[in-house]
Amino acid sequence: MTGEFTIEYVELPNGRTPAREFVDSLDDKAAARIDAFIDRLRIYGNRMQGKFVKKLTEDIFELRVKQFDRVFRVLFFYQPGMLVVITSGFQKKTEQTPPGEITRAEQLRKLWVKYRNRYTGSQKERESILKELDL
C-alpha cells in the first residue's frame, strides 16, 4: 500500500489538543520547523529515517526535531489504515525522554483508542473522563 499517512491530533474531552497547543506556544520558526517534520511524517510515516523517529515503548514513538541548540520531541503512535496520531510534545532538556512524558503519551493513546476524539455526554461526564485518565 502506498500513499500518504493521515495525521490526527489527540483531542481531549474539553476540546483541547495538547500537541497542537505545544507547537502553537513556540516561536514561529520553531513551530514551522516542527510542522515541517510532521509533514514529513505524513509523507513517509513508518519509513522515516531512524535519526528522526525513535520507538520509545511498544506503541509510542518520538519525532525528533532540532532547531539550533533547541531539541523538541513530538510523541505519537501509528494506527492501521496509514494513520499517525500525535499525542503531545515538549522541549527536551535532558538526555533521556522524561518518563512522565511517555506516561502522558500512553494515557493520551488510551483515550484516543477508546473514544477516537468523539466524545458524547454531558460536561460532567467529559470531566470525569479526564480525571479517570489523570489528564
C-alpha positions as CSV (number, residue, x, y, z in Angstrom):
1,M,0.0,0.0,0.0
2,T,1.4,3.4,-1.0
3,G,0.4,6.9,-0.4
4,E,0.5,9.4,2.4
5,F,-0.4,8.9,6.0
6,T,-3.2,10.9,7.7
7,I,-2.1,13.0,10.7
8,E,-4.6,13.4,13.6
9,Y,-4.1,15.0,17.0
10,V,-5.5,13.6,20.2
11,E,-8.3,15.9,21.3
12,L,-9.3,15.9,25.0
13,P,-13.0,15.9,26.0
14,N,-12.7,19.6,26.8
15,G,-11.7,20.3,23.2
16,R,-8.0,21.0,23.9
17,T,-5.3,19.3,21.7
18,P,-2.1,19.1,23.8
19,A,0.3,18.5,20.9
20,R,-1.1,21.4,18.8
21,E,-1.1,23.7,21.8
22,F,2.6,22.9,22.5
23,V,3.6,23.7,18.9
24,D,1.5,26.8,18.8
25,S,3.1,28.0,22.0
26,L,6.6,28.2,20.4
27,D,8.1,31.0,18.4
28,D,7.2,31.0,14.7
29,K,10.4,29.5,13.4
30,A,10.4,26.6,15.9
31,A,6.7,25.9,15.2
32,A,7.3,26.0,11.4
33,R,10.2,23.5,11.8
34,I,8.1,21.1,13.9
35,D,5.2,21.4,11.4
36,A,7.6,20.6,8.5
37,F,8.8,17.5,10.3
38,I,5.1,16.5,11.0
39,D,4.5,16.9,7.3
40,R,7.5,14.6,6.5
41,L,5.9,12.1,8.9
42,R,2.7,12.4,6.9
43,I,4.6,11.6,3.7
44,Y,7.0,8.9,5.0
45,G,5.2,7.5,8.1
46,N,6.9,4.4,9.3
47,R,9.5,4.6,6.6
48,M,11.0,7.8,8.1
49,Q,14.7,7.6,9.0
50,G,15.8,6.4,12.4
51,K,17.6,9.6,13.3
52,F,14.3,11.4,13.2
53,V,12.0,8.8,14.7
54,K,12.6,6.6,17.7
55,K,10.4,3.9,19.2
56,L,10.0,4.6,23.0
57,T,7.5,1.8,24.0
58,E,5.5,-0.9,22.3
59,D,3.2,1.8,20.9
60,I,4.7,5.2,21.4
61,F,7.2,6.8,19.1
62,E,9.0,10.2,19.2
63,L,9.6,12.5,16.3
64,R,13.0,14.3,16.9
65,V,13.2,17.9,15.8
66,K,16.3,20.0,16.3
67,Q,16.4,23.8,15.8
68,F,19.8,25.3,16.5
69,D,20.6,24.5,20.2
70,R,17.0,23.5,21.0
71,V,15.6,20.0,20.8
72,F,11.9,19.2,20.6
73,R,10.0,16.0,20.7
74,V,6.6,15.2,19.4
75,L,5.2,11.9,20.6
76,F,2.8,9.8,18.5
77,F,1.5,6.4,17.6
78,Y,0.5,4.6,14.5
79,Q,-2.9,3.2,13.7
80,P,-4.0,0.8,11.0
81,G,-5.1,2.5,7.8
82,M,-2.0,4.7,7.5
83,L,-2.9,6.9,10.4
84,V,-0.5,8.8,12.7
85,V,-2.0,10.1,15.9
86,I,0.0,12.8,17.6
87,T,-0.3,12.9,21.4
88,S,1.9,15.6,22.8
89,G,5.1,17.5,22.5
90,F,7.8,19.0,24.7
91,Q,11.2,20.7,24.6
92,K,13.9,18.2,25.5
93,K,16.3,19.4,28.2
94,T,17.8,16.1,29.3
95,E,19.5,13.1,27.6
96,Q,16.6,10.7,28.3
97,T,13.0,11.3,27.4
98,P,11.3,12.1,30.7
99,P,9.2,9.1,31.9
100,G,6.3,11.4,32.7
101,E,6.1,12.5,29.0
102,I,6.0,8.8,27.9
103,T,3.3,8.0,30.5
104,R,1.3,11.0,29.4
105,A,1.5,9.9,25.7
106,E,0.4,6.4,26.7
107,Q,-2.6,7.9,28.6
108,L,-3.5,10.1,25.6
109,R,-3.2,7.0,23.3
110,K,-5.6,5.1,25.6
111,L,-8.0,8.0,25.4
112,W,-7.9,8.2,21.7
113,V,-8.2,4.4,21.2
114,K,-11.3,4.4,23.4
115,Y,-13.1,7.5,22.0
116,R,-11.3,8.4,18.8
117,N,-11.8,12.1,19.5
118,R,-15.6,11.6,19.6
119,Y,-17.0,12.4,23.0
120,T,-20.6,12.4,23.9
121,G,-22.4,13.1,27.1
122,S,-22.6,16.0,29.5
123,Q,-19.7,18.3,30.5
124,K,-19.6,16.4,33.8
125,E,-19.1,13.1,32.0
126,R,-16.4,14.6,29.9
127,E,-14.6,15.9,33.0
128,S,-14.8,12.5,34.6
129,I,-13.0,11.0,31.6
130,L,-10.1,13.4,32.1
131,K,-10.0,12.6,35.8
132,E,-10.1,8.9,35.1
133,L,-7.0,9.1,33.0
134,D,-5.4,11.7,35.2
135,L,-5.0,14.2,32.4
